[in-house]
């Protein structure tokens, strides 16, 4: 799964999440749900998000897409497990800019909150 990048229109971003929601609605309740994806989302260390993402984000602040992922996770009883375990920062980033100077944690694993 690959979410639209920041420079894409809000319409395409909204469309992505509107298509994703029914997928979860159609899963039987007894199946474990795991969602892996390139969400292009930065979740920060804001206290309000800690129950959903934990304490180990690479980023200090969330971007708009990060907030969307947290909302998606919360509304579907998921947690962002890719940020729940402590790692060194060099192991957290999932994307590096072509010049090697910028590192982001934008690919995530969401799993049922069981």
DSSP file (Angstrom, degrees, kcal/mol; ACC not computed):
  #  RESIDUE AA STRUCTURE BP1 BP2  ACC     N-H-->O    O-->H-N    N-H-->O    O-->H-N    TCO  KAPPA ALPHA  PHI   PSI    X-CA   Y-CA   Z-CA
    1    1 A X              0   0    0      0, 0.0    37,-2.9     0, 0.0     2,-0.5   0.000 360.0 360.0 360.0 135.8    0.0    0.0    0.0
    2    2 A X  B     -a   38   0A   0     35,-0.2    37,-0.2    37,-0.1     2,-0.1  -0.953 360.0-150.0-134.1 112.6    1.4    3.4   -0.9
    3    3 A X        -     0   0    0     35,-3.2    10,-0.1    -2,-0.5    37,-0.0  -0.443  35.6 -90.2 -78.3 153.7   -0.3    6.6    0.3
    4    4 A X        -     0   0    0      8,-0.2    -1,-0.1    -2,-0.1     2,-0.0  -0.332  47.6-114.4 -61.3 145.0   -0.1    9.8   -1.8
    5    5 A X    >   -     0   0    0      1,-0.1     3,-1.8    -3,-0.1    -1,-0.1  -0.216  32.7 -92.6 -77.4 172.0    2.9   12.0   -1.0
    6    6 A X  T 3  S+     0   0    0      1,-0.3    -1,-0.1    34,-0.1     7,-0.1   0.813 121.9  57.0 -56.0 -36.3    2.7   15.4    0.6
    7    7 A X  T 3  S+     0   0    0      2,-0.0    -1,-0.3     3,-0.0     3,-0.1   0.588  87.1  99.6 -78.1  -7.4    2.6   17.3   -2.7
    8    8 A X  S <  S-     0   0    0     -3,-1.8     5,-0.0     1,-0.1    -4,-0.0  -0.323  86.2 -88.3 -73.3 161.9   -0.5   15.4   -4.0
    9    9 A X     >  -     0   0    0      1,-0.1     4,-1.8    -2,-0.0     5,-0.1  -0.263  27.3-119.1 -69.9 156.0   -3.9   17.0   -3.7
   10   10 A X  H  > S+     0   0    0      1,-0.2     4,-2.9     2,-0.2     5,-0.2   0.816 114.3  61.7 -62.3 -30.2   -6.1   16.7   -0.6
   11   11 A X  H  > S+     0   0    0      2,-0.2     4,-2.4     1,-0.2    -1,-0.2   0.923 104.5  45.7 -63.0 -44.6   -8.6   15.0   -2.9
   12   12 A X  H  > S+     0   0    0      2,-0.2     4,-1.9     1,-0.2    -1,-0.2   0.874 113.7  49.8 -68.6 -35.2   -6.2   12.1   -3.7
   13   13 A X  H  X S+     0   0    0     -4,-1.8     4,-1.7     2,-0.2    -2,-0.2   0.929 112.5  46.7 -66.6 -44.6   -5.3   11.8    0.0
   14   14 A X  H  X S+     0   0    0     -4,-2.9     4,-2.3     1,-0.2    -2,-0.2   0.905 110.4  53.7 -62.1 -40.9   -8.9   11.8    1.1
   15   15 A X  H  X S+     0   0    0     -4,-2.4     4,-2.0     1,-0.2    -1,-0.2   0.892 104.5  55.2 -61.3 -41.4   -9.7    9.2   -1.6
   16   16 A X  H  X S+     0   0    0     -4,-1.9     4,-1.5     1,-0.2    -1,-0.2   0.939 112.6  41.0 -57.2 -50.0   -6.9    6.9   -0.4
   17   17 A X  H  X S+     0   0    0     -4,-1.7     4,-2.0     1,-0.2    -1,-0.2   0.824 111.2  56.6 -72.1 -30.9   -8.3    6.8    3.2
   18   18 A X  H  X S+     0   0    0     -4,-2.3     4,-0.7     1,-0.2    -1,-0.2   0.845 110.6  45.2 -67.4 -32.8  -11.9    6.5    1.9
   19   19 A X  H  X S+     0   0    0     -4,-2.0     4,-0.6    -5,-0.2    -2,-0.2   0.802 112.3  52.4 -76.8 -30.2  -10.9    3.4    0.0
   20   20 A X  H >X S+     0   0    0     -4,-1.5     4,-1.2    -5,-0.2     3,-0.7   0.878  97.9  63.9 -75.3 -39.0   -9.0    2.0    2.9
   21   21 A X  H 3X S+     0   0    0     -4,-2.0     4,-1.8     1,-0.2     3,-0.5   0.895  98.5  52.5 -55.9 -47.2  -11.8    2.2    5.5
   22   22 A X  H 3X S+     0   0    0     -4,-0.7     4,-1.6     1,-0.2    -1,-0.2   0.804 100.1  64.3 -63.6 -25.7  -14.2   -0.2    3.8
   23   23 A X  H <X S+     0   0    0     -3,-0.7     4,-0.6    -4,-0.6     3,-0.3   0.937 106.8  42.5 -59.8 -45.0  -11.4   -2.8    3.7
   24   24 A X  H >< S+     0   0    0     -4,-1.2     3,-0.9    -3,-0.5    -2,-0.2   0.878 109.8  57.0 -68.7 -37.2  -11.4   -2.9    7.5
   25   25 A X  H 3< S+     0   0    0     -4,-1.8    -1,-0.2     1,-0.2    -2,-0.2   0.795 105.7  52.2 -64.4 -27.2  -15.2   -2.8    7.7
   26   26 A X  H 3< S+     0   0    0     -4,-1.6    -1,-0.2    -3,-0.3     2,-0.2   0.576  85.9 100.2 -88.7 -10.1  -15.3   -6.0    5.5
   27   27 A X  S << S-     0   0    0     -3,-0.9     6,-0.1    -4,-0.6     2,-0.0  -0.547  84.4-107.4 -73.6 138.5  -12.9   -8.1    7.6
   28   28 A X    >   -     0   0    0     -2,-0.2     3,-1.3     1,-0.1    -1,-0.1  -0.384  27.6-121.6 -60.8 146.2  -14.6  -10.6   10.0
   29   29 A X  T 3  S+     0   0    0      1,-0.3    -1,-0.1    -4,-0.1     4,-0.1   0.766 107.8  58.4 -63.8 -27.3  -14.2   -9.4   13.6
   30   30 A X  T 3  S+     0   0    0      2,-0.1    -1,-0.3     0, 0.0     2,-0.2   0.619  86.1  93.9 -83.1 -11.5  -12.4  -12.5   14.7
   31   31 A X  S <  S-     0   0    0     -3,-1.3     2,-0.4     1,-0.1    -4,-0.0  -0.585  81.5-117.5 -79.9 141.9   -9.5  -12.1   12.2
   32   32 A X        -     0   0    0     -2,-0.2     2,-0.5    80,-0.0    -2,-0.1  -0.631  29.8-141.4 -74.6 133.7   -6.3  -10.3   13.3
   33   33 A X        +     0   0    0     -2,-0.4    79,-1.6    -4,-0.1     2,-0.4  -0.860  23.2 176.0-103.1 128.8   -5.8   -7.2   11.2
   34   34 A X  E     - B   0 111A   0     -2,-0.5     2,-0.5    77,-0.2    77,-0.2  -0.997   6.6-170.9-131.3 127.6   -2.4   -6.2   10.1
   35   35 A X  E     - B   0 110A   0     75,-3.1    75,-3.2    -2,-0.4     2,-0.4  -0.974   3.8-177.8-123.7 118.9   -1.8   -3.3    7.9
   36   36 A X  E     + B   0 109A   0     -2,-0.5     2,-0.3    73,-0.2    73,-0.2  -0.911  21.6 140.6-112.0 140.0    1.7   -2.6    6.4
   37   37 A X  E     - B   0 108A   0     71,-2.1    71,-2.5    -2,-0.4     2,-1.1  -0.974  60.2-110.3-174.2 160.6    2.3    0.4    4.2
   38   38 A X  E     +aB   2 107A   0    -37,-2.9   -35,-3.2    -2,-0.3    69,-0.2  -0.812  44.7 164.8 -91.5  90.8    4.2    3.3    2.9
   39   39 A X        -     0   0    0     -2,-1.1    68,-0.2    67,-1.1    -1,-0.2   0.539  40.9-136.4 -90.0  -8.3    1.9    5.9    4.3
   40   40 A X        +     0   0    0     66,-0.9     2,-0.4     1,-0.2    25,-0.2   0.864  60.1 140.1  52.0  36.6    4.3    8.9    3.9
   41   41 A X        -     0   0    0     65,-1.0     2,-0.6    24,-0.2    -1,-0.2  -0.926  45.7-155.3-118.9 133.6    3.2    9.8    7.4
   42   42 A X        -     0   0    0     -2,-0.4    21,-2.1    -3,-0.1     2,-0.5  -0.928   9.9-164.0-107.5 112.6    5.4   11.1   10.2
   43   43 A X        -     0   0    0     -2,-0.6    16,-0.7    62,-0.4    15,-0.1  -0.836  13.3-156.0 -93.9 131.9    4.0   10.4   13.7
   44   44 A X        -     0   0    0     -2,-0.5    17,-0.3    19,-0.1    16,-0.2  -0.196  29.9 -96.8 -96.3-170.8    5.5   12.6   16.4
   45   45 A X        +     0   0    0     15,-1.8    16,-0.1    14,-0.2    15,-0.1   0.000  62.5 150.3 -99.4  27.8    6.0   12.2   20.1
   46   46 A X    >>  -     0   0    0      1,-0.1     3,-1.5    14,-0.1     4,-0.7  -0.385  52.2-127.7 -61.9 137.2    2.9   14.2   21.1
   47   47 A X  G >4 S+     0   0    0      1,-0.3     3,-0.9     2,-0.2     4,-0.4   0.831 105.4  62.1 -57.2 -35.5    1.5   12.9   24.4
   48   48 A X  G 34 S+     0   0    0      1,-0.2     3,-0.3     2,-0.1    -1,-0.3   0.772 105.8  46.6 -64.7 -25.1   -2.0   12.5   23.0
   49   49 A X  G X> S+     0   0    0     -3,-1.5     4,-2.4     1,-0.2     3,-1.6   0.579  83.6  95.9 -92.5 -10.5   -0.8   10.0   20.4
   50   50 A X  H <X S+     0   0    0     -3,-0.9     4,-2.1    -4,-0.7    -1,-0.2   0.815  77.7  57.6 -56.2 -36.7    1.3    7.8   22.8
   51   51 A X  H 34 S+     0   0    0     -4,-0.4    -1,-0.3    -3,-0.3    -2,-0.1   0.817 117.7  35.3 -63.3 -25.1   -1.4    5.2   23.5
   52   52 A X  H <4 S+     0   0    0     -3,-1.6    28,-2.8    -4,-0.1    -2,-0.2   0.800 134.7  20.1 -96.2 -33.5   -1.6    4.5   19.7
   53   53 A X  H  < S-     0   0    0     -4,-2.4     3,-0.4     1,-0.3    -3,-0.2   0.574  93.4-139.9-115.8 -12.1    2.0    4.9   18.6
   54   54 A X     <  -     0   0    0     -4,-2.1    -1,-0.3    -5,-0.4     3,-0.2  -0.456  37.7 -65.0  84.5-160.7    4.1    4.5   21.8
   55   55 A X  S    S+     0   0    0     29,-0.2    -1,-0.2     1,-0.1    29,-0.1   0.359 106.7  82.2-110.0   2.0    7.2    6.5   22.8
   56   56 A X        +     0   0    0     27,-1.4     2,-0.2    -3,-0.4    -1,-0.1  -0.141  50.8 140.5-114.9  40.3    9.7    5.6   20.1
   57   57 A X        -     0   0    0     -3,-0.2   -13,-0.1     2,-0.1   -12,-0.1  -0.510  49.9-139.2 -77.9 148.1    9.1    7.8   17.1
   58   58 A X  S    S+     0   0    0     -2,-0.2     2,-0.3    34,-0.1    -1,-0.1   0.788  85.4  70.3 -70.4 -29.1   11.9    9.2   15.1
   59   59 A X        -     0   0    0    -16,-0.7   -14,-0.2     1,-0.1    -2,-0.1  -0.643  66.4-152.0 -98.7 147.6   10.0   12.5   14.7
   60   60 A X  S    S+     0   0    0     -2,-0.3   -15,-1.8   -16,-0.2     2,-0.3   0.881  84.7  30.5 -78.3 -41.8    9.2   15.1   17.3
   61   61 A X  S    S-     0   0    0    -17,-0.3     2,-0.2   -16,-0.1    -1,-0.2  -0.904  79.6-122.5-124.2 148.3    6.1   16.3   15.7
   62   62 A X        -     0   0    0     -2,-0.3   -19,-0.2   -19,-0.1     2,-0.2  -0.548  18.9-140.3 -83.3 149.8    3.4   14.7   13.5
   63   63 A X     >  -     0   0    0    -21,-2.1     4,-1.9    -2,-0.2     3,-0.4  -0.513  39.1 -91.4 -95.4 177.6    2.5   15.9   10.0
   64   64 A X  H  > S+     0   0    0      1,-0.3     4,-1.8     2,-0.2     5,-0.1   0.878 129.1  51.4 -58.2 -39.5   -1.1   15.9    8.7
   65   65 A X  H  > S+     0   0    0      1,-0.2     4,-2.0     2,-0.2    -1,-0.3   0.828 105.8  55.9 -69.1 -30.7   -0.7   12.4    7.3
   66   66 A X  H  > S+     0   0    0     -3,-0.4     4,-2.2   -24,-0.4    -1,-0.2   0.897 106.1  50.3 -64.7 -40.5    0.6   11.2   10.6
   67   67 A X  H  X S+     0   0    0     -4,-1.9     4,-2.5     1,-0.2    -2,-0.2   0.887 108.2  53.9 -63.9 -38.8   -2.5   12.5   12.3
   68   68 A X  H  X S+     0   0    0     -4,-1.8     4,-2.8     2,-0.2    -2,-0.2   0.908 107.8  49.6 -61.8 -41.6   -4.5   10.6    9.7
   69   69 A X  H  X S+     0   0    0     -4,-2.0     4,-2.9     2,-0.2     5,-0.2   0.919 110.7  49.4 -65.0 -42.5   -2.8    7.4   10.5
   70   70 A X  H  X S+     0   0    0     -4,-2.2     4,-2.9     2,-0.2    -1,-0.2   0.919 112.5  48.2 -62.0 -42.3   -3.4    7.8   14.2
   71   71 A X  H  X S+     0   0    0     -4,-2.5     4,-2.7     2,-0.2    -2,-0.2   0.912 112.1  49.3 -64.0 -42.0   -7.0    8.5   13.5
   72   72 A X  H  X S+     0   0    0     -4,-2.8     4,-1.2     2,-0.2    -2,-0.2   0.935 113.9  46.2 -60.8 -46.5   -7.3    5.5   11.2
   73   73 A X  H  <>S+     0   0    0     -4,-2.9     5,-3.4     1,-0.2     3,-0.4   0.933 114.2  47.2 -62.7 -47.0   -5.6    3.3   13.9
   74   74 A X  H ><5S+     0   0    0     -4,-2.9     3,-1.2     1,-0.2    -2,-0.2   0.917 111.3  49.9 -62.9 -44.4   -7.8    4.7   16.7
   75   75 A X  H 3<5S+     0   0    0     -4,-2.7    -1,-0.2     1,-0.3    -2,-0.2   0.715 117.0  41.7 -70.3 -18.9  -11.1    4.3   14.8
   76   76 A X  T 3<5S-     0   0    0     -4,-1.2    -1,-0.3    -3,-0.4    -2,-0.2   0.188 114.5-111.2-111.5  15.0  -10.2    0.7   13.9
   77   77 A X  T < 5S+     0   0    0     -3,-1.2    36,-2.5     1,-0.2     2,-0.3   0.900  72.7 136.9  56.7  45.7   -8.8   -0.4   17.3
   78   78 A X  E   < -C  112   0A   0     -5,-3.4     2,-0.3    34,-0.2    34,-0.2  -0.755  42.6-148.9-114.8 162.6   -5.2   -0.6   15.9
   79   79 A X  E     -C  111   0A   0     32,-2.4    32,-2.3    -2,-0.3     2,-1.3  -0.945  25.7-117.1-126.3 154.4   -1.8    0.4   17.2
   80   80 A X  E >   +C  110   0A   0    -28,-2.8     3,-1.4    -2,-0.3    30,-0.2  -0.738  35.4 178.8 -90.4  90.8    1.2    1.5   15.2
   81   81 A X  G >   +     0   0    0     -2,-1.3     3,-1.8    28,-1.2     4,-0.4   0.736  67.7  76.3 -69.3 -23.9    3.6   -1.3   16.3
   82   82 A X  G 3  S+     0   0    0     27,-1.3    -1,-0.3     1,-0.3    28,-0.1   0.634 104.7  38.2 -65.0 -10.0    6.5   -0.1   14.2
   83   83 A X  G <  S+     0   0    0     -3,-1.4   -27,-1.4    26,-0.2    -1,-0.3   0.197  93.4  86.1-122.5  15.9    7.0    2.6   16.8
   84   84 A X  S <  S+     0   0    0     -3,-1.8     2,-0.4   -30,-0.2   -29,-0.2   0.605  80.1  66.0 -91.9 -12.5    6.3    0.7   20.0
   85   85 A X  S    S-     0   0    0     -4,-0.4     2,-0.2   -29,-0.1    -1,-0.0  -0.896  87.4-109.5-116.5 140.2    9.7   -0.7   20.5
   86   86 A X        +     0   0    0     -2,-0.4     2,-0.3   -29,-0.0    -2,-0.1  -0.436  45.2 160.6 -69.4 135.1   13.0    1.2   21.3
   87   87 A X        -     0   0    0     -2,-0.2     2,-0.1   -31,-0.1     5,-0.1  -0.958  46.1 -93.3-142.6 158.4   15.6    1.3   18.5
   88   88 A X    >>  -     0   0    0     -2,-0.3     3,-1.8     1,-0.1     4,-0.6  -0.471  43.4-112.0 -67.5 150.2   18.5    3.5   17.8
   89   89 A X  H >> S+     0   0    0      1,-0.3     3,-1.2     2,-0.2     4,-1.1   0.839 116.6  62.1 -55.4 -35.9   17.6    6.4   15.5
   90   90 A X  H 34 S+     0   0    0      1,-0.3    -1,-0.3     2,-0.2    -2,-0.0   0.766 106.3  47.0 -63.0 -23.8   19.7    4.9   12.6
   91   91 A X  H <4 S+     0   0    0     -3,-1.8    -1,-0.3     1,-0.1    -2,-0.2   0.552 103.6  64.1 -92.8  -9.2   17.4    1.8   12.7
   92   92 A X  H << S+     0   0    0     -3,-1.2    -2,-0.2    -4,-0.6    -1,-0.1   0.828  77.5  92.6 -85.4 -33.5   14.1    3.8   12.8
   93   93 A X     <  -     0   0    0     -4,-1.1    12,-0.3     1,-0.1     3,-0.1  -0.354  43.4-178.6 -72.7 143.3   14.2    5.6    9.5
   94   94 A X        +     0   0    0     10,-2.6     2,-0.3     1,-0.2    11,-0.2   0.389  69.8  44.4-116.0  -2.7   12.5    3.9    6.5
   95   95 A X  E     -D  104   0B   0      9,-1.8     9,-2.5    12,-0.0     2,-0.4  -0.994  59.5-169.8-144.9 136.8   13.3    6.5    3.9
   96   96 A X  E     -D  103   0B   0     -2,-0.3     7,-0.2     7,-0.2     5,-0.0  -0.991  29.1-115.6-126.4 135.8   16.5    8.5    3.1
   97   97 A X    >   -     0   0    0      5,-2.6     3,-2.0    -2,-0.4    -2,-0.0  -0.246  33.2-106.2 -64.6 157.1   16.7   11.4    0.7
   98   98 A X  T 3  S+     0   0    0      1,-0.3    -1,-0.1     2,-0.1    -2,-0.0   0.811 122.7  51.1 -56.1 -31.2   18.7   11.0   -2.5
   99   99 A X  T 3  S-     0   0    0      1,-0.0    -1,-0.3     3,-0.0    -2,-0.1   0.527 110.2-124.8 -85.2  -3.7   21.5   13.2   -1.0
  100  100 A X  S <  S+     0   0    0     -3,-2.0    -2,-0.1     2,-0.2    -1,-0.0   0.497  84.2 104.2  80.0   3.5   21.5   11.1    2.2
  101  101 A X        +     0   0    0      1,-0.1     2,-0.5    -5,-0.0    -1,-0.1   0.720  68.2  59.8 -92.1 -22.6   20.9   14.1    4.5
  102  102 A X        -     0   0    0      2,-0.0    -5,-2.6    -5,-0.0     2,-0.4  -0.914  59.5-175.1-114.8 132.8   17.2   13.6    5.4
  103  103 A X  E     -D   96   0B   0     -2,-0.5     2,-0.3    -7,-0.2    -7,-0.2  -0.985   5.9-179.6-126.4 135.4   15.8   10.6    7.1
  104  104 A X  E     -D   95   0B   0     -9,-2.5   -10,-2.6    -2,-0.4    -9,-1.8  -0.955  29.5-140.2-133.9 153.1   12.2    9.9    7.8
  105  105 A X        +     0   0    0     -2,-0.3   -62,-0.4   -12,-0.3   -46,-0.1  -0.869  50.2 137.1-108.9  92.1   10.1    7.2    9.4
  106  106 A X        +     0   0    0     -2,-0.7   -67,-1.1   -64,-0.1   -65,-1.0   0.465  43.1  81.7-122.0  -6.1    7.2    7.0    7.0
  107  107 A X  E     -B   38   0A   0    -69,-0.2     2,-0.3   -68,-0.2   -69,-0.2  -0.874  63.6-175.8-102.3 135.9    6.5    3.3    6.5
  108  108 A X  E     -B   37   0A   0    -71,-2.5   -71,-2.1    -2,-0.4     2,-0.5  -0.906  29.4-143.0-138.6 159.2    4.4    1.7    9.3
  109  109 A X  E     -B   36   0A   0     -2,-0.3   -27,-1.3   -73,-0.2   -28,-1.2  -0.989  20.1-170.5-120.7 119.7    2.9   -1.5   10.6
  110  110 A X  E     +BC  35  80A   0    -75,-3.2   -75,-3.1    -2,-0.5     2,-0.3  -0.913  10.5 175.0-110.9 139.7   -0.5   -1.3   12.2
  111  111 A X  E     -BC  34  79A   0    -32,-2.3   -32,-2.4    -2,-0.4   -77,-0.2  -0.965  38.9 -76.9-143.4 155.6   -1.9   -4.2   14.1
  112  112 A X  E     - C   0  78A   0    -79,-1.6     2,-1.5    -2,-0.3   -34,-0.2  -0.160  39.6-124.5 -51.9 143.9   -5.0   -5.1   16.2
  113  113 A X              0   0    0    -36,-2.5    -1,-0.1     1,-0.2   -35,-0.1  -0.536 360.0 360.0 -89.1  67.2   -4.9   -3.7   19.8
  114  114 A X              0   0    0     -2,-1.5    -1,-0.2     0, 0.0    -2,-0.1   0.422 360.0 360.0 -99.9 360.0   -5.5   -7.1   21.4
